[in-house]
């Protein structure tokens, strides 16, 4: 009988990896440690990502999307350059805390 799918598996992996990267750095984390922190098997991580570096790529893409979404919400549909700069600075500062 096949195992049931883990709900939000990709997000759980990325959340765990993000915590580890921010705490210990990319080089200190391993796929096995990410799997443990996400509460899933190591093989499940490899179903989502071919390698540890792919997890980092996904984290960078997710972070960039979060910042872009925050800037778009704050700056509005046709912001001035200064409004865009302020919104970007605020989004970057908010993500660093």
PyMOL CGO cylinders between C-alpha atoms (Angstrom):
from pymol import cmd
from pymol.cgo import CYLINDER

trace = [
    CYLINDER, 0.00, 0.00, 0.00, 1.53, 3.39, -0.95, 0.3, 1, 1, 1, 1, 1, 1,
    CYLINDER, 1.53, 3.39, -0.95, 2.26, 5.95, 1.71, 0.3, 1, 1, 1, 1, 1, 1,
    CYLINDER, 2.26, 5.95, 1.71, -0.09, 8.94, 1.89, 0.3, 1, 1, 1, 1, 1, 1,
    CYLINDER, -0.09, 8.94, 1.89, 1.19, 12.21, 0.47, 0.3, 1, 1, 1, 1, 1, 1,
    CYLINDER, 1.19, 12.21, 0.47, 2.45, 14.76, 2.95, 0.3, 1, 1, 1, 1, 1, 1,
    CYLINDER, 2.45, 14.76, 2.95, 0.30, 17.89, 2.75, 0.3, 1, 1, 1, 1, 1, 1,
    CYLINDER, 0.30, 17.89, 2.75, 2.32, 20.97, 1.77, 0.3, 1, 1, 1, 1, 1, 1,
    CYLINDER, 2.32, 20.97, 1.77, 5.48, 18.89, 1.57, 0.3, 1, 1, 1, 1, 1, 1,
    CYLINDER, 5.48, 18.89, 1.57, 7.40, 21.45, -0.50, 0.3, 1, 1, 1, 1, 1, 1,
    CYLINDER, 7.40, 21.45, -0.50, 6.48, 24.33, 1.83, 0.3, 1, 1, 1, 1, 1, 1,
    CYLINDER, 6.48, 24.33, 1.83, 7.42, 22.26, 4.90, 0.3, 1, 1, 1, 1, 1, 1,
    CYLINDER, 7.42, 22.26, 4.90, 10.81, 21.49, 3.38, 0.3, 1, 1, 1, 1, 1, 1,
    CYLINDER, 10.81, 21.49, 3.38, 11.43, 25.13, 2.48, 0.3, 1, 1, 1, 1, 1, 1,
    CYLINDER, 11.43, 25.13, 2.48, 10.29, 26.38, 5.89, 0.3, 1, 1, 1, 1, 1, 1,
    CYLINDER, 10.29, 26.38, 5.89, 12.65, 23.97, 7.64, 0.3, 1, 1, 1, 1, 1, 1,
    CYLINDER, 12.65, 23.97, 7.64, 15.52, 24.81, 5.29, 0.3, 1, 1, 1, 1, 1, 1,
    CYLINDER, 15.52, 24.81, 5.29, 14.95, 28.53, 5.73, 0.3, 1, 1, 1, 1, 1, 1,
    CYLINDER, 14.95, 28.53, 5.73, 15.15, 28.24, 9.52, 0.3, 1, 1, 1, 1, 1, 1,
    CYLINDER, 15.15, 28.24, 9.52, 18.35, 26.21, 9.22, 0.3, 1, 1, 1, 1, 1, 1,
    CYLINDER, 18.35, 26.21, 9.22, 20.00, 28.56, 6.72, 0.3, 1, 1, 1, 1, 1, 1,
    CYLINDER, 20.00, 28.56, 6.72, 19.21, 31.59, 8.85, 0.3, 1, 1, 1, 1, 1, 1,
    CYLINDER, 19.21, 31.59, 8.85, 20.40, 29.90, 12.04, 0.3, 1, 1, 1, 1, 1, 1,
    CYLINDER, 20.40, 29.90, 12.04, 23.44, 27.89, 10.95, 0.3, 1, 1, 1, 1, 1, 1,
    CYLINDER, 23.44, 27.89, 10.95, 24.15, 28.79, 7.33, 0.3, 1, 1, 1, 1, 1, 1,
    CYLINDER, 24.15, 28.79, 7.33, 23.80, 26.86, 4.09, 0.3, 1, 1, 1, 1, 1, 1,
    CYLINDER, 23.80, 26.86, 4.09, 26.98, 24.82, 4.44, 0.3, 1, 1, 1, 1, 1, 1,
    CYLINDER, 26.98, 24.82, 4.44, 25.99, 23.54, 7.89, 0.3, 1, 1, 1, 1, 1, 1,
    CYLINDER, 25.99, 23.54, 7.89, 22.63, 22.12, 6.82, 0.3, 1, 1, 1, 1, 1, 1,
    CYLINDER, 22.63, 22.12, 6.82, 22.09, 18.73, 5.22, 0.3, 1, 1, 1, 1, 1, 1,
    CYLINDER, 22.09, 18.73, 5.22, 19.19, 17.13, 3.38, 0.3, 1, 1, 1, 1, 1, 1,
    CYLINDER, 19.19, 17.13, 3.38, 18.83, 14.66, 6.25, 0.3, 1, 1, 1, 1, 1, 1,
    CYLINDER, 18.83, 14.66, 6.25, 18.61, 17.50, 8.80, 0.3, 1, 1, 1, 1, 1, 1,
    CYLINDER, 18.61, 17.50, 8.80, 16.06, 19.33, 6.66, 0.3, 1, 1, 1, 1, 1, 1,
    CYLINDER, 16.06, 19.33, 6.66, 13.97, 16.16, 6.43, 0.3, 1, 1, 1, 1, 1, 1,
    CYLINDER, 13.97, 16.16, 6.43, 14.07, 15.68, 10.20, 0.3, 1, 1, 1, 1, 1, 1,
    CYLINDER, 14.07, 15.68, 10.20, 13.12, 19.31, 10.84, 0.3, 1, 1, 1, 1, 1, 1,
    CYLINDER, 13.12, 19.31, 10.84, 10.26, 19.06, 8.32, 0.3, 1, 1, 1, 1, 1, 1,
    CYLINDER, 10.26, 19.06, 8.32, 9.03, 15.81, 9.87, 0.3, 1, 1, 1, 1, 1, 1,
    CYLINDER, 9.03, 15.81, 9.87, 9.36, 13.81, 6.66, 0.3, 1, 1, 1, 1, 1, 1,
    CYLINDER, 9.36, 13.81, 6.66, 11.69, 11.21, 5.22, 0.3, 1, 1, 1, 1, 1, 1,
    CYLINDER, 11.69, 11.21, 5.22, 14.88, 12.11, 3.38, 0.3, 1, 1, 1, 1, 1, 1,
    CYLINDER, 14.88, 12.11, 3.38, 13.53, 10.46, 0.24, 0.3, 1, 1, 1, 1, 1, 1,
    CYLINDER, 13.53, 10.46, 0.24, 10.55, 12.82, 0.29, 0.3, 1, 1, 1, 1, 1, 1,
    CYLINDER, 10.55, 12.82, 0.29, 12.93, 15.77, 0.12, 0.3, 1, 1, 1, 1, 1, 1,
    CYLINDER, 12.93, 15.77, 0.12, 14.52, 14.26, -2.97, 0.3, 1, 1, 1, 1, 1, 1,
    CYLINDER, 14.52, 14.26, -2.97, 11.07, 13.87, -4.54, 0.3, 1, 1, 1, 1, 1, 1,
    CYLINDER, 11.07, 13.87, -4.54, 10.81, 17.67, -4.43, 0.3, 1, 1, 1, 1, 1, 1,
    CYLINDER, 10.81, 17.67, -4.43, 14.44, 18.69, -4.97, 0.3, 1, 1, 1, 1, 1, 1,
    CYLINDER, 14.44, 18.69, -4.97, 17.26, 16.94, -6.79, 0.3, 1, 1, 1, 1, 1, 1,
    CYLINDER, 17.26, 16.94, -6.79, 19.99, 18.41, -4.56, 0.3, 1, 1, 1, 1, 1, 1,
    CYLINDER, 19.99, 18.41, -4.56, 20.64, 20.68, -1.61, 0.3, 1, 1, 1, 1, 1, 1,
    CYLINDER, 20.64, 20.68, -1.61, 21.57, 23.54, -3.94, 0.3, 1, 1, 1, 1, 1, 1,
    CYLINDER, 21.57, 23.54, -3.94, 18.11, 23.29, -5.55, 0.3, 1, 1, 1, 1, 1, 1,
    CYLINDER, 18.11, 23.29, -5.55, 16.59, 23.92, -2.13, 0.3, 1, 1, 1, 1, 1, 1,
    CYLINDER, 16.59, 23.92, -2.13, 18.67, 27.09, -1.83, 0.3, 1, 1, 1, 1, 1, 1,
    CYLINDER, 18.67, 27.09, -1.83, 17.51, 28.20, -5.29, 0.3, 1, 1, 1, 1, 1, 1,
    CYLINDER, 17.51, 28.20, -5.29, 13.89, 27.67, -4.26, 0.3, 1, 1, 1, 1, 1, 1,
    CYLINDER, 13.89, 27.67, -4.26, 14.46, 29.61, -1.02, 0.3, 1, 1, 1, 1, 1, 1,
    CYLINDER, 14.46, 29.61, -1.02, 15.92, 32.52, -2.97, 0.3, 1, 1, 1, 1, 1, 1,
    CYLINDER, 15.92, 32.52, -2.97, 13.02, 32.49, -5.42, 0.3, 1, 1, 1, 1, 1, 1,
    CYLINDER, 13.02, 32.49, -5.42, 10.48, 32.34, -2.59, 0.3, 1, 1, 1, 1, 1, 1,
    CYLINDER, 10.48, 32.34, -2.59, 12.17, 35.20, -0.74, 0.3, 1, 1, 1, 1, 1, 1,
    CYLINDER, 12.17, 35.20, -0.74, 12.34, 37.32, -3.87, 0.3, 1, 1, 1, 1, 1, 1,
    CYLINDER, 12.34, 37.32, -3.87, 8.64, 36.70, -4.53, 0.3, 1, 1, 1, 1, 1, 1,
    CYLINDER, 8.64, 36.70, -4.53, 7.76, 37.67, -0.96, 0.3, 1, 1, 1, 1, 1, 1,
    CYLINDER, 7.76, 37.67, -0.96, 9.66, 40.93, -1.30, 0.3, 1, 1, 1, 1, 1, 1,
    CYLINDER, 9.66, 40.93, -1.30, 8.16, 41.68, -4.72, 0.3, 1, 1, 1, 1, 1, 1,
    CYLINDER, 8.16, 41.68, -4.72, 4.64, 41.03, -3.39, 0.3, 1, 1, 1, 1, 1, 1,
    CYLINDER, 4.64, 41.03, -3.39, 5.23, 43.30, -0.40, 0.3, 1, 1, 1, 1, 1, 1,
    CYLINDER, 5.23, 43.30, -0.40, 6.57, 46.06, -2.64, 0.3, 1, 1, 1, 1, 1, 1,
    CYLINDER, 6.57, 46.06, -2.64, 3.60, 45.75, -5.00, 0.3, 1, 1, 1, 1, 1, 1,
    CYLINDER, 3.60, 45.75, -5.00, 1.11, 45.93, -2.10, 0.3, 1, 1, 1, 1, 1, 1,
    CYLINDER, 1.11, 45.93, -2.10, 2.83, 48.92, -0.52, 0.3, 1, 1, 1, 1, 1, 1,
    CYLINDER, 2.83, 48.92, -0.52, 3.81, 50.95, -3.57, 0.3, 1, 1, 1, 1, 1, 1,
    CYLINDER, 3.81, 50.95, -3.57, 0.57, 50.57, -5.50, 0.3, 1, 1, 1, 1, 1, 1,
    CYLINDER, 0.57, 50.57, -5.50, -0.06, 50.09, -9.22, 0.3, 1, 1, 1, 1, 1, 1,
    CYLINDER, -0.06, 50.09, -9.22, 1.95, 53.03, -10.64, 0.3, 1, 1, 1, 1, 1, 1,
    CYLINDER, 1.95, 53.03, -10.64, 4.42, 54.14, -7.98, 0.3, 1, 1, 1, 1, 1, 1,
    CYLINDER, 4.42, 54.14, -7.98, 6.90, 56.94, -8.32, 0.3, 1, 1, 1, 1, 1, 1,
    CYLINDER, 6.90, 56.94, -8.32, 10.55, 55.96, -8.17, 0.3, 1, 1, 1, 1, 1, 1,
    CYLINDER, 10.55, 55.96, -8.17, 10.88, 57.28, -4.62, 0.3, 1, 1, 1, 1, 1, 1,
    CYLINDER, 10.88, 57.28, -4.62, 7.74, 55.37, -3.49, 0.3, 1, 1, 1, 1, 1, 1,
    CYLINDER, 7.74, 55.37, -3.49, 9.13, 52.22, -5.07, 0.3, 1, 1, 1, 1, 1, 1,
    CYLINDER, 9.13, 52.22, -5.07, 12.47, 52.74, -3.31, 0.3, 1, 1, 1, 1, 1, 1,
    CYLINDER, 12.47, 52.74, -3.31, 10.77, 53.28, 0.07, 0.3, 1, 1, 1, 1, 1, 1,
    CYLINDER, 10.77, 53.28, 0.07, 8.55, 50.22, -0.39, 0.3, 1, 1, 1, 1, 1, 1,
    CYLINDER, 8.55, 50.22, -0.39, 11.53, 48.08, -1.37, 0.3, 1, 1, 1, 1, 1, 1,
    CYLINDER, 11.53, 48.08, -1.37, 13.60, 49.29, 1.59, 0.3, 1, 1, 1, 1, 1, 1,
    CYLINDER, 13.60, 49.29, 1.59, 10.69, 48.61, 3.96, 0.3, 1, 1, 1, 1, 1, 1,
    CYLINDER, 10.69, 48.61, 3.96, 10.20, 45.10, 2.54, 0.3, 1, 1, 1, 1, 1, 1,
    CYLINDER, 10.20, 45.10, 2.54, 13.89, 44.29, 2.86, 0.3, 1, 1, 1, 1, 1, 1,
    CYLINDER, 13.89, 44.29, 2.86, 14.01, 45.54, 6.43, 0.3, 1, 1, 1, 1, 1, 1,
    CYLINDER, 14.01, 45.54, 6.43, 10.87, 43.58, 7.32, 0.3, 1, 1, 1, 1, 1, 1,
    CYLINDER, 10.87, 43.58, 7.32, 12.35, 40.33, 6.00, 0.3, 1, 1, 1, 1, 1, 1,
    CYLINDER, 12.35, 40.33, 6.00, 15.61, 40.77, 7.91, 0.3, 1, 1, 1, 1, 1, 1,
    CYLINDER, 15.61, 40.77, 7.91, 13.96, 40.66, 11.32, 0.3, 1, 1, 1, 1, 1, 1,
]
cmd.load_cgo(trace, "trace")
